[in-house]
Amino acid sequence: MRTEQLEYIAAVTRLGSLRRAAEELRVSQPALSETVRNLERELGVDLLERKRSGSTMSAQGRELLPHIARVLEALDRLRAAAGEQHRISRMVRVGTVNAATVPLLVPVVREFRATHPVTQVEVVGTQQTEIQRGLTEGGFDLGLVNHLAGDDVPAGLESSQLLRGRPVVCVHPDSPLAARRAITVEELISEPLVAMRSGYVMHRFVHRLLAGRDPVFSYSTDGAEMGKLMVAEGLGATVLPDFSVIGDPLERLGRITYRPIADDSTCVLLMLQRRRGDAVAQAAQDLHQGFVRRARKLNAISRAVSPTA
């Protein structure tokens, strides 16, 4: 067994494609495919499920992936101890539903970068179902997802609650809604609404909140960050968890603000998820702990600002 075989299989898993892995590793696709097949023959298992849409880890491959990651990390430590100048950088992949990006994710990645200078962090914004599929198949190391209170966690994943908040209406400071202490559903539908696409937790919440009533006009967007930008440009209002708005750069600059929804007590949870199992790459463990520490700080600030929250 050669270490390059483990490097190759890790790249294919992360990128989901033999072609993309070959491009990143700067080897020919046939050579990469043959190297992976040699490793499969040596181990006696099919590590990949090869489909027209791409390659994903097989069930047996998913069981071995954490061990492969640990071997590669040990190799990095050996090279570092030997004083080798060129160290192969690892990558931790984080799937996020965008609503968690600011102000939680950016400070955590900045802190992680300071202590793990050769480990890359790839942040992928996508829907919750895609994040959980990626965690299960080994394509993501960590996932940030929103849950409404009472939602089930998929089997095979473990979750840590990071933030607890409530849905709020995010509006432009010049909007008539900004003059309200709380915004009713009737007031919300009287303004253009920037809605999240189907597949996002906030789409499900708003659909339930409106109970079949339609806003005067609506947009549809993919994720909270675009929604906040549209609000900042005065195109309408959107409904997001308060932890996605409070502390956002646009909120700090006075480009957006928020108001609670009248007569609504819904709880939104920001959860950090990872695949259940003991063998977890050290870099992913360290980033996981970084999220937990940052969430504790944000929760402490929230309690100080609003003691009754």
N, C-alpha and C positions, 0 to 999 in steps of 0.2 A: 504494500500500500504506500502511495506517495502523497505527500501533503498537497500537491497541486490537484489531485483528485478531489480532496475535500474542499479546496478553494473553489473548484469548478462547480461542484454540486451545491455549495452554498450560494454561489452567484446565480445559478439557474433557479433555485428556489426563491431567491429574493426578487429576481426580475421576471419570473414567470415565463421565460422564453429562452430556448437554446440560442436563437439568433441574437437576442439582446445581450445575453451573457457572453457570447463569442465576441461581440463588438466591444463590450466593456473590457474583457480580458485580452483583447487583441490577438485572438487565435482564430483559426478557421472553424466554421461550424462543424464540419465532419470530424475534425480532430477533437473538438470538445465533446461531441456526441460519443465518439469511440472511447474517450477517457472515462466518461461517466459510465458507459456500458461495462468497461473493464472493472470499475469499482463495484458495480452491481454484481458482476460474476464472482468477484473475490469475496464479497459479503454474502452472496447467495440470496439476495433479495432484490426486488424491483423498487428502486428508490423513487422513481418518477412515474407519473401517469402521463403519457404523451398523447395529446389531442391536437386537433387542427388549430384550436384557439390558443394553444400554449401548453407548457409543461408545468404540472403541479406535483407536490410531494404525494406519494402514495401513503396509505395508512402506516405501513412499516417504516417508510422514510420519515414520517413525522415523529415516530418514536425515537429514531436515531438522530434527528436533527440537533437536539440540545447537546448530545454527546459530541457531534461534529464541531459545533460551535466552541465547546470547551477545549477540544484539541487544538483548534486554530488560535484561541486565546492563549493557551499555554505556549504555543509556538511563538507568538508575539512576545510574550514575556521572556522567553529564552533568547530571542534575537536582541531584545532590549538589554538584557543582562550582559550579553556578549559585546555590547557596544556597536551593534550593526547600525550603520547610518540610514539605510533604506529599510524602513519597516512597512509591512503591508497594513494598510488601514482597514479596520473593521467598519461595519455599518449596523446601526440600530434603526429599524424601520418603525415609525409611529403612525398609525392611522387615526385621524381625528375628524369629528363631525363639524369642524370649523367654529362652532359656537364656543369651543374650548380654547381657541387659539390665543386670544388676548383676554386678560393679562396673565394667564397661567402658563401657557406653553413656552412663550419666548424667553422669559426669565429662567426657566428650567433648562432650556437648551443652552443658554448663555453660560450658566453655571457648570453644566456638564462639559461644555467645550473647554473650559478652563482646567478641568481635572482629567480630561480624556482627549488630549490634543490630536491623536491619530485616529480617533474613532469618529466616523461620520454619522450624522443623524439625518435620516430622510423622513420628512413629514409629508404625509399623503392625505389630502382632504377628500373624503368620500362619505357615502352613506353608511349608516350603522350596520346594515346587513352585510355590506362588503367588508367592513372592518372585522366583524365577527367571523366571517368566512376566512379572511386572511389570517386571523389569529389561529384558527383551527388548522389551517393547511400549512402554517409556517411562514407565510408571506409577510406577516407583521409580527413584531416582537411585543408591542404594546398598543393598546387602543383606548382612545378617549371617546366615550359615548354618553349621550343624554338618556336618562330614563325618567319616565313618569312614575311616581310612587305606585308600587304594586306590580310593575313590569317584571317579567321573569328573566333570569340570566340563563343563557344557553348552557346546556350540559357540556362539560369539558373546559369551561372557562371559569376563572376565579376573578372576582371583582373587589375593588377597594373604593369606597365612597370618598370622593375628594371634596366636592362642594354641594351644598344644599341651597336651593334658591326657589324663586317663584317666577312665573311668567310676568313680563311687563310689556307695556307698549313703548316702543322706541320711536321717538318723533324728533322732527327738526325744532330747535328752540323757538322759531317764529311761527310754528303751527298753532292754530287755535287750541289744539288738544293740550299743548304745553301749559296752558293757563289753568287746566283742571288739576285738582288734587288727586283724583282717580278718574279713570276713563271707563265709561259704560260700553257695553256691546253696541248699543244704538249709536253712540258717538264714534266708535271705532269704524263701523260700516258706513258712516257718512263721509269718510275720507278715503282716498286711494290707499289700498293695502298692498304692501310688498310681502307676498306669501312665500313660504318655503315649498319646494316641490314635494310631491308624494315620496315617501320613504324616509322623511325626517320626522323626528319626534314632535317638533313644533308645528309641522303640517297637521299631524294627527290631533294635537291639542286645539289648534285654531278651528279645525273642522268641527270638533266637538263643541267648542265655545260658541261658534256662530249658529249651530243647530239648524243648518239648512238656509240661513239668511245669507244673502250675497252683498258684498260691499259695493259702493257706488262704482268702483273701478278697481281692478287688481292686476298686479304683476306677479310673475312666478320666477323665482331665482333659486340657484343651487348653493345654499349655504349662507350662514349669518354674515360673513364678511362683506359679500356683495350687497346683502340686504341693508347693512349699516351704511355703506357708501351711497346707496340710492336714497336713503333717508337724509343723509347729509347734504345731498343735492336737491332736497326739497321735493322729491317725487312721490312721497307718501309716508305711511307709517308701517312698522313691522312689529311682530310679536316675538320676543326672544326671552331666554332666561336672564334674570337680572345679572348673573355673574358673567354673562357674555357682553354686557353693556358697561357695567360699572368698572372704571379704570381703563376702558378702551381708549386708545389715543384720540379718536374722534370725540369721545365724551370729555376727555381732559381738555381738549381744544375748544370746547363749546360748540361743536358742529352737530352733535346729537344730544338728546337728553331722554329721560324715561319717566313713566308714570305707572303706578299699579293699576290693575284691572279691578274695577269695582265688584264687590261681592264674589270674589274668586279666591279660593284658598289652595289652589293646586300647588303641589310640591314638585320641583324638577331637581333631579340628582345628576351630577356629573360623576361618572364612574370611570375608573381606570381598570382596564381588563387585560388579562394575559392568559395564555394557555396554561391549564392546570398541569402541574408536574414539578418534580424536584430539581431536575437538571436544567437550569436556566442560565444563559450566558451572563457573565459577571457584568458586562457593560449594560445589558438590559436591566439587571437588578439595580445597578447604581442609578440609572435614569428613572426607574420606578420609584426609588427612594427620594429622588429629587422632586418628583411630582408630589409625593406625600408631604414632604417638608414645605414646599411652596403653598400647598393647599392649607396647611395648618396656619401659615402666616396670613393668608387671605381670610380664613375663617376668623382669626383673632381680630383682624382689622374690621371685619363686618360686625362682629359683636361689639367692638368699641364704638362704632358709628351708630349702631342700632341695637342697644342692649336687650330689647324685647324680641329681636329676630330669632 
